[in-house]
Amino acid sequence: MKPINPSAEILVPRVFGRVSNIVCGMSTRRGGVSPDPLGMNMSYSVDDDVANVRQNRAFMFGSIGRRESDIAFAGQCHSATVVIVDHPGMYPECDALVSAAPNVVLAVSVADCSPVLLCDPRRKVVASVHSGWRGTHQRIVANAVRCMEREFGSLPTDLLAYIGPCAGPCCYSVGPEVSSLFDEVVIRRIEEKTNLNLTLENRRQLQSAGLSSGNIEADGRCTICGPELFHSFRRDGRKSGRMLAFIGLTQDGDR
């Protein structure tokens, strides 16, 4: 999967490698035409020129033979809402999309929150999930799995999952109002700080929902302490761009 822009870098999950008719990945901050520190910014909602974002999106979606008009985007409001879609476009008031429609690519935007991509290669269903601490507390990844089970007959043991880079337990400090929502397994004490492990909690929820541990790939890298590769709102505030994680199934079997 080679980007049109050779300076752009797109992460490609390994766990979906056995699926012949899938397009998937996650953008980084490398490449793009936006001025530093935005780089490969994918969001129209930050302080970036619209033309830059359009060109950045063209770079990335062009690398998988798609256009922006082929993508379904979750509106994202830190909810646990999952929406089934069969057409491209913007879907407000939700944080996860599920689809069995061929050639519709599902995307979520992140800059510290956890992106989770799911695929049922047997029943040809995919999902994209945006899971910050609120969504994680509300078990949005489990909601997405249950939606795939209920609406499409997916078996959790057939599902493959990718948890992308997000704020890591090394850097993601939270207050007691957040840490009290999670058990000690995903809390890390560093000096006087309490840090949250979003990746571990989402993995645990996927396994509790029935996914095999061997079918879950977790990147594990921290967006906050990875300025050379990742956007991070926690680190850069209003100067932060956004990344997109995306997944879709093709009709003809071509990647």
C-alpha positions, 0 to 999 in steps of 0.5 A, spaced: 500 500 500 504 505 497 501 512 498 501 517 492 505 522 496 512 518 498 513 522 504 506 520 507 506 514 512 500 510 513 500 504 518 497 498 516 495 493 521 498 486 520 492 482 523 488 483 517 493 481 512 489 474 511 483 478 508 484 478 501 479 484 500 480 489 505 483 496 505 485 499 512 490 503 515 491 509 519 495 516 517 500 519 521 503 526 522 508 525 517 507 527 510 502 532 507 502 539 505 499 542 512 504 547 515 508 544 521 506 542 526 500 540 522 503 536 517 499 530 515 493 533 518 486 530 516 481 534 520 477 540 518 476 542 525 483 544 527 486 551 525 488 548 518 487 551 511 481 547 508 485 546 501 491 543 505 486 538 508 483 536 502 490 535 499 492 530 505 486 526 504 487 525 497 494 523 498 491 518 503 485 515 500 488 515 493 493 510 496 487 505 497 484 507 490 479 511 494 476 519 494 474 522 500 467 522 497 467 514 498 468 515 506 463 514 511 465 518 517 463 518 525 461 525 527 464 523 534 461 526 541 465 521 546 458 517 546 457 509 546 453 509 540 454 505 534 451 506 527 450 501 521 451 505 515 451 503 507 453 509 504 459 514 505 458 521 508 458 524 515 454 520 521 453 525 527 452 523 534 456 517 534 463 514 535 462 507 531 460 505 524 459 498 522 457 496 515 457 490 510 456 494 504 462 493 499 466 499 497 464 503 503 470 505 507 469 507 515 473 512 518 474 515 525 479 521 527 483 521 533 489 525 536 490 521 543 483 517 543 484 509 541 482 507 534 479 500 534 478 497 527 474 490 526 473 485 521 469 479 520 472 476 514 467 470 514 460 475 513 464 480 510 462 486 516 467 491 518 467 497 524 471 503 526 471 505 533 473 512 536 474 510 544 477 515 548 476 514 556 469 516 556 467 511 550 472 506 553 468 507 560 461 506 556 464 499 553 463 502 546 468 496 542 463 491 546 457 495 543 460 494 536 462 487 537 454 486 539 452 490 533 456 485 528 453 479 532 446 482 532 445 485 525 449 481 521 450 474 525 458 475 526 461 470 531 466 474 536 471 468 535 471 470 527 473 477 528 479 480 527 481 487 531 486 492 531 487 497 536 491 503 534 496 508 537 493 512 542 495 516 549 499 511 553 500 509 560 507 512 560 504 519 559 496 519 559 495 522 566 488 522 569 484 525 575 480 521 580 474 522 577 476 518 571 481 513 574 475 511 579 471 509 573 476 503 571 479 498 575 487 497 578 489 493 572 489 499 567 491 504 572 499 505 573 501 509 578 507 514 576 510 518 582 504 522 584 500 521 577 495 516 576 495 514 568 490 510 564 492 504 559 486 505 554 489 500 549 489 494 555 482 496 557 480 496 550 483 489 549 480 486 555 473 489 553 474 485 546 476 479 549 470 479 554 466 480 548 469 473 545 475 475 541 481 471 541 487 474 544 491 472 537 486 475 533 487 482 536 493 486 534 495 492 539 500 497 536 501 500 543 505 506 541 504 512 545 501 518 541 503 523 547 511 521 547 511 520 539 511 527 536 515 525 530 510 520 528 503 522 531 498 528 532 497 529 540 492 533 543 494 532 550 501 534 547 500 540 542 493 542 544 490 547 539 496 546 534 495 539 534 492 535 527 488 529 527 489 522 524 484 518 521 483 510 522 480 507 516 477 500 514 473 497 508 471 491 504 472 491 496 467 488 492 472 485 487 477 482 492 482 488 490 486 491 495 
